[in-house]
Amino acid sequence: MRKPWLLLKSGRHPFAGGLSWVGAGLLAAGLLIVAGCAQPTRREWLATFFDGVPPLTTNGTARAIPVPAAETAAPAPAPAVIKIKGPVAIMHTPFADNQCGECHESKFSQKLKGKTMTVCFSCHDDFLEKAVVKHTPVESGECLACHSPHQSDFKGLLIKPDPAVCLECHDEADLVKVKGHNKRADLACLPCHQPHAGPNKHLLKTLLAAAPAGAVKESVK
């Protein structure tokens, strides 16, 4: 007499066409329970109904099926972080502290709380109050003509370094004609001049011999 489960596996059993995979799985589970937990017996019953059952090793345990290399490969390394070298940005304190409302109507608005000079002097000392000579853009409230409101690569939050920031308005061809300027090879402005306001004509920091080396040595009237 032929084993009915062999006819079922081959498809020649009279009930093979109507038996679903679910039924086959349940039948296999039931047979395993009846057969017990012995490894050889379990493999024999599984091999009866299913293909690809791994062979037993010499000690009677099931041999592991090797996993394809593609499934065990280590994940690709994360892309390297590219660090761009450059000058360290100098940040305006309220901007660095995320205190946008110190200058703007709200953190969601670009509109200032008032006129530029009024907003600036709400934190900075009003150096124009007692000034004798005032730099024109400062007196006009044009702080942003020279300064960046948020951050800059240059000291004092300047939009450009000295003397480039000064040459945005002043003509270099005229400056070199002034006595004292032709004695300074670098034409830097801030060693001799106050950028905002001061007591002396031409916003000079000093008028006499205390001026920096190479600067004007005569009194300015």
BELVENBEL-V766264 format. One record per backbone hydrogen bond with DSSP energy under -0.5 kcal/mol. CO is the residue of the C=O (numbers start at 1). NH is the residue of the N-H. If there is no record, write none. Layout:
CO/NH  CO/NH
This chain:
3/6  3/7  4/8  5/9  6/10  7/11  7/12  7/13  13/16  15/18  15/19  16/19  18/20  20/24  21/25  22/26  23/27  24/28  25/29  26/30  27/31  28/32  29/33  30/34  31/35  32/36  38/42  39/43  40/44  41/45  42/46  43/47  44/48  45/49  46/49  46/50  55/63  57/60  61/57  64/66  68/71  68/72  69/72  69/73  80/82  81/83  82/84  83/85  89/91  90/152  92/95  92/96  93/97  94/99  95/98  98/100  99/102  100/103  100/104  103/113  106/109  111/105  115/119  116/120  117/121  118/122  119/122  120/123  120/124  125/127  126/129  128/131  133/198  135/138  135/139  136/140  137/142  138/141  141/143  142/145  143/146  143/147  146/159  150/92  152/90  154/157  155/158  157/148  161/164  161/165  163/166  163/167  165/168  166/169  166/170  170/172  171/174  171/175  172/176  174/177  175/178  178/181  178/182  180/183  181/184  183/185  189/192  189/193  192/205  196/135  198/132  198/133  200/203  201/204  203/194  208/211  212/215  219/221
